[in-house]
Amino acid sequence: MKFLIIPLCTLLIVGGCTATERGATVGGLGGAAVGAAATGNVEGAAIGGAVGAAAGALIGRASEPGDCIYRARDGSRYIAPCP
């Protein structure tokens, strides 16, 4: 029973997050797991978690509902509400 409390609390906390925050969380956890499995030490898990969190946040940010990514005439990109 004790082992179910932490995952359930985690699901409740993540349920209130934005897509960017959820992406960063899932990416960080997945990256840490892969880094730990690949290297077998804490440093690999930390690096994998950092890379996974960054990638997950970028993917999550691109999928925010109501926001679109536009490109200006000078080539820069900006985010604004979708039409």
C-alpha positions, 0 to 999 in steps of 0.5 A: 500500500505504501508503494502506491501512495507516491505514484498516486501523489505524483499523478495528482501533482502532474495533472495540474501542470501545463503541457510544457511542465508535463513534457519536462517531467516525463522527459527528465524521468525518462532521460534519467532512467536511460542515463542510469541504465547506460552508464550505471552511475549517478552522473549519467543519470543526472546528465540524462535527466537534464537532457531529457527535461530540456527536450521534453520541455521543448516538445511540450511547449510546441504542443501548448493548446491555443499557441502557434509558432510563427516566423517573422520576415527577418527569420525570427520565430515568435509564439502567438495565439492561433487564429 
